[in-house]
Amino acid sequence: MPESHIVVEGKKYMWDEETYPGETEADEAKKKYEADGFEVQVVNEGGEIAVYTRRTVTEIVLEVPPP
């Protein structure tokens, strides 16, 4: 079973909790995540292919009740 997270160049990536049977399926998942604004790492360890993702917060929206 893949690690729940990895650190690459000081950035933490979380496992998407799927193992992929081949590079093609992992690449499809990678493209979908990238289209949604995620940074992606694909790791193949011992025949298990895992996709790790991270997203940087670019905007914080605070809802403040009216006075």
MIDREN-109639 format. One record per residue: x, y negated, z negated of N, C-alpha, C in turn. Coordinates in pm, 1 decimal, decimal comma, m for minus. Layout:
<rs>
{r {X; Y; Z}; {X; Y; Z}; {X; Y; Z}} ...
</rs>
This chain:
<rs>
{r {84,9; 116,8; 0,0}; {0,0; 0,0; 0,0}; {90,0; m123,9; 0,0}} {r {59,6; m222,0; 84,9}; {139,5; m344,8; 91,4}; {129,5; m427,1; m36,9}} {r {228,8; m512,9; m55,0}; {228,8; m605,6; m168,9}; {112,1; m703,2; m154,5}} {r {60,0; m753,8; m266,0}; {m52,8; m847,0; m261,4}; {m11,8; m983,2; m206,3}} {r {119,2; m1014,3; m219,1}; {169,3; m1140,7; m164,7}; {317,6; m1126,1; m130,9}} {r {365,4; m1214,9; m45,3}; {507,3; m1222,1; m13,6}; {548,3; m1369,1; m15,8}} {r {676,7; m1393,1; m31,1}; {729,1; m1529,5; m26,4}; {829,8; m1535,4; 88,3}} {r {805,9; m1626,6; 182,9}; {892,7; m1644,4; 298,2}; {934,2; m1790,9; 301,9}} {r {1064,5; m1815,1; 295,4}; {1118,2; m1951,4; 296,6}; {1051,0; m2040,4; 191,4}} {r {1028,7; m1984,2; 73,4}; {970,1; m2060,0; m36,5}; {819,6; m2078,8; m28,8}} {r {754,8; m2016,9; 69,9}; {609,6; m2029,3; 85,5}; {543,6; m1896,3; 51,9}} {r {437,1; m1902,4; m28,3}; {365,5; m1782,3; m70,0}; {254,4; m1749,7; 29,2}} {r {252,6; m1625,3; 75,2}; {150,6; m1575,5; 167,3}; {74,0; m1463,7; 97,6}} {r {m57,5; m1461,8; 116,7}; {m142,2; m1359,5; 54,9}; {m182,4; m1254,4; 157,7}} {r {m182,0; m1127,8; 115,9}; {m222,7; m1017,0; 201,9}; {m372,8; m1025,0; 227,0}} {r {m417,4; m999,1; 349,7}; {m560,6; m1004,2; 381,5}; {m634,0; m875,2; 345,3}} {r {m565,1; m783,6; 278,5}; {m619,5; m657,4; 227,8}; {m662,5; m560,6; 337,6}} {r {m602,5; m573,9; 454,4}; {m625,8; m480,2; 564,3}; {m491,4; m422,9; 606,0}} {r {m490,0; m295,1; 643,9}; {m372,5; m239,9; 710,1}; {m414,8; m209,7; 852,8}} {r {m328,3; m241,2; 946,9}; {m362,0; m232,0; 1088,5}; {m290,7; m113,1; 1150,9}} {r {m361,4; m39,5; 1237,6}; {m303,6; 81,4; 1296,8}; {m193,2; 53,9; 1398,9}} {r {m189,3; m67,1; 1453,7}; {m88,6; m98,1; 1554,4}; {m61,9; m246,8; 1564,4}} {r {44,5; m279,6; 1637,1}; {83,3; m419,6; 1655,8}; {m25,9; m498,9; 1728,1}} {r {m95,3; m436,1; 1821,2}; {m199,3; m505,3; 1897,8}; {m309,3; m556,0; 1805,8}} {r {m356,2; m470,0; 1716,0}; {m462,2; m509,8; 1622,9}; {m413,8; m618,6; 1527,2}} {r {m290,2; m606,7; 1480,9}; {m234,7; m707,2; 1391,0}; {m220,1; m841,5; 1463,6}} {r {m177,4; m838,1; 1589,4}; {m164,4; m961,9; 1666,7}; {m299,6; m1028,5; 1689,4}} {r {m405,2; m949,1; 1710,1}; {m540,1; m1004,7; 1725,6}; {m582,7; m1076,1; 1597,9}} {r {m557,8; m1011,9; 1483,2}; {m592,4; m1072,7; 1354,5}; {m511,1; m1201,0; 1334,0}} {r {m382,7; m1196,2; 1370,5}; {m296,2; m1313,5; 1356,5}; {m350,9; m1431,1; 1436,5}} {r {m392,3; m1406,2; 1559,0}; {m446,0; m1513,0; 1644,3}; {m572,7; m1573,6; 1584,9}} {r {m659,4; m1489,0; 1528,7}; {m782,9; m1539,0; 1466,9}; {m751,8; m1627,7; 1346,2}} {r {m658,6; m1582,6; 1262,5}; {m622,2; m1662,6; 1145,6}; {m559,0; m1795,1; 1188,1}} {r {m470,6; m1791,6; 1286,2}; {m406,7; m1915,0; 1333,0}; {m509,4; m2012,6; 1390,3}} {r {m610,9; m1960,1; 1459,8}; {m716,6; m2045,7; 1514,3}; {m795,9; m2113,5; 1401,9}} {r {m799,6; m2050,0; 1284,7}; {m869,2; m2107,3; 1169,0}; {m778,3; m2195,2; 1083,3}} {r {m655,1; m2220,2; 1128,9}; {m566,7; m2311,2; 1059,0}; {m473,2; m2248,8; 957,3}} {r {m458,9; m2117,0; 959,0}; {m370,1; m2049,8; 865,4}; {m229,9; m2034,4; 924,0}} {r {m129,9; m2031,8; 836,0}; {3,4; m1986,8; 873,1}; {2,9; m1836,1; 850,5}} {r {69,3; m1759,6; 938,2}; {57,2; m1613,6; 934,0}; {194,0; m1547,1; 943,0}} {r {210,0; m1438,4; 866,5}; {326,2; m1350,8; 875,2}; {274,5; m1208,5; 894,1}} {r {331,8; m1136,1; 989,7}; {296,8; m995,3; 1010,8}; {416,1; m912,4; 964,4}} {r {389,4; m814,8; 877,0}; {496,2; m733,8; 819,2}; {467,9; m586,7; 847,4}} {r {569,9; m516,4; 899,0}; {560,4; m372,9; 924,0}; {659,9; m303,7; 831,5}} {r {606,0; m234,3; 731,9}; {691,0; m162,5; 637,3}; {649,1; m16,9; 632,6}} {r {737,6; 68,2; 676,3}; {711,3; 212,2; 669,8}; {589,2; 254,6; 748,9}} {r {562,4; 188,7; 859,4}; {448,5; 225,2; 942,2}; {318,8; 156,6; 904,6}} {r {315,3; 88,4; 790,4}; {196,7; 12,4; 752,4}; {215,2; m131,3; 800,1}} {r {120,2; m180,6; 878,7}; {128,0; m317,0; 928,8}; {28,5; m401,8; 850,9}} {r {80,1; m507,2; 789,0}; {m3,2; m594,4; 707,0}; {8,7; m737,4; 757,5}} {r {m100,6; m812,9; 740,9}; {m102,4; m953,3; 780,1}; {m114,9; m1036,1; 652,4}} {r {m26,6; m1133,8; 639,9}; {m24,9; m1224,0; 525,3}; {m54,0; m1365,2; 575,0}} {r {m135,7; m1438,6; 499,2}; {m176,5; m1572,0; 542,2}; {m158,4; m1674,0; 430,7}} {r {m150,8; m1799,9; 472,7}; {m150,9; m1911,2; 377,4}; {m207,4; m2032,4; 448,4}} {r {m265,9; m2118,4; 371,1}; {m318,8; m2243,5; 425,6}; {m281,4; m2354,8; 329,9}} {r {m233,3; m2463,0; 384,7}; {m195,7; m2578,5; 304,3}; {m315,9; m2669,9; 290,3}} {r {m339,3; m2715,5; 169,0}; {m448,5; m2808,6; 144,4}; {m409,3; m2942,7; 206,2}} {r {m493,4; m2992,4; 295,3}; {m464,1; m3119,8; 361,0}; {m557,3; m3230,8; 315,8}} {r {m667,2; m3192,1; 249,6}; {m762,4; m3292,7; 204,9}; {m832,5; m3241,3; 80,1}} {r {m845,5; m3329,1; m18,5}; {m917,4; m3295,2; m140,7}; {m1039,3; m3385,6; m148,5}} {r {m1155,2; m3324,2; m157,9}; {m1279,3; m3400,2; m165,0}; {m1336,3; m3385,0; m305,3}} {r {m1353,4; m3496,4; m372,2}; {m1411,9; m3496,2; m506,7}; {m1553,0; m3551,9; m499,2}} {r {m1644,0; m3481,3; m556,3}; {m1780,9; m3529,7; m561,0}; {m1802,6; m3593,9; m697,3}} {r {m1825,5; m3722,8; m694,6}; {m1847,0; m3797,3; m817,2}; {m1993,7; m3836,2; m824,8}} {r {m2057,0; m3806,4; m937,4}; {m2198,1; m3844,0; m949,3}; {m2213,8; m3995,9; m947,2}} {r {m2319,9; m4045,7; m887,5}; {m2340,9; m4191,8; m883,9}; {m2357,5; m4247,0; m1025,2}} {r {m2317,5; m4371,9; m1044,6}; {m2326,3; m4432,3; m1181,2}; {m2469,8; m4453,4; m1225,8}} 
</rs>
